Amino acid sequence: MDKKKEVGKIRVAIYCRVGRDNDCGGCIDIQKEKLLKYARQQGYEVVAEVVEVGSGLSVNRPGIREISGLAHRHAMDKVIVTDISRISREAGAVLRFTGKLKKQHVALDTLYGDSLLDYRGLVRRYGGKHL
C-alpha cells in the first residue's frame, strides 16, 4: 500500500484493536470512525487502515506486523490510535514498539495528541503493570 506523499500532507495509518470479537459490539467500528474523523480534521492523508482482534498483552500480532512493515517501507509518517492501550497493554512492549517506529521516523499519536503523555497517564493509573 505504498502511496507517494502529497506535498505538505502527513501520511497516517490508523490502527484499531479489540481483545475479542464480542468486545463492545461495534467498538472496532467506533474506533475506526473516530480515527478517520480525527485524520480528516487534521488534514492527514490516510494511507492504511489496520483493524484486528487480539490480546493486547503481546505485540506479536498481524496488525502490528503490518504497521511495522509500513514504517519500514516509509509508507507513512504517523500511526494514530484511539489510546495507547490499543498497541499493547504491557508497558515495556509499548516502549519497544514506539522505539522501533521512531527509528523509522514514524510518530505514534492518540486522539489526545502526545502518545507518551497518554502512556504516562496509564502507567500512573495501573502502576506500570499490565495495562
N, C-alpha and C positions, 0 to 999 in steps of 0.2 A: 504494500500500500504506500510506496514512496510517492510523494507528491512534491513537486518543486515549490519552494517557498515563494509566496506572493510578497512583493516588496512591502515592508512595513507590517506584515501580518505575523502574529505569533501563532505557530502551529501547535495544536494541542491534541493529546489523546485523552479521552475521558475513560475512566475506569470505575466500574460498578461491581460490587460483590455482596452476596448474602451467604450465610452459612449453610442454609438448607433450602430446598425448593419451596417448602411451605412457610418460610420466614416471611411474615408480614404480608402475605398475599399481594403481590404487586410492588413490593419495595424496590425491586430492580428497576421497574418502570418509573417509579417516583425518583429514584436516584438519577437515572438517565435524563429524565425530563428537567430536573433541577440543574444538572451539569450542562446540558445543551443550552438552557436559558442563560445560565451564567456565561458560557462561552460567547453567545451572541451579544450579550450586554457588554462584554469586554472587548468585542471586536476580534476575537480569536478565530482562526481557521481550524475547524475540527477535521483532523486527518485520520482519526481512528476512534472507534467506539468498542471498548473491550468490556464484555459482560461475562461474569462467571458465578457459579455456585460452588462454594467450597469453604473449608475451615480457614479461619484467619490465624491459626496457630503456626502455620508454615507459609513461606513464600514460594515453596516448590509447587507451583500451580501453573496450568497452561496460560492463564491470563497474564500472570506476572512475567512468564517467559516471553509472551507476545510483546508486552510493554518493553522488556529488556531488549528484544530484537529491534524494535522501532528506535530505541535510544541508540543502539549500536550502529544502526544504519543512518543515524542523524536525520530521521524522518519526522522528528518533532522537536519542539523547544521546551515543552512543558507537559506534565501529566496533571490532570485535575481529578480530585476525588471529593466525595461529599464530606468525609472526615478521614483522618489518618488511619483509623482502625480498619478501614476497607482494605488497606495494603496488608496489614498484619496486626494481630492482637498481641504480638510478642515484641517488646520494646527493642531488643537487640536486632531483630530482623528488620524493623522499620529503619533503624540507623544504617545497617549494612546496605539495604536496598537504596536508600536515599544517597548514600555514598557512591554506589555504582552509577546511579543516574547522573550525579554531579560530575563524575569523571567523563561522562559523555556530553557534558554541558546541557543537561536537561534538568529543569526545575520540577519540584513536586509541590503542588499547591492544593489547598482545600477551598471550599466555598467561602471560608472565613479568611482567606488570604495566606499568611505565612504558615506553612505546614509544621515548622519546628515549634512555633508558638502553640499550635493545636496539639502537637505531640507532648509538649511540656505540661499542658493542662491535663492530658490523660495520665501522664506519669504521676502528677500530683494527686489526681483522683484515685488511682489504683496502686499507688506506692511502688511503681516500677515493676510490678508483677505482670503476668499475662493480662493484657488489656482486653 
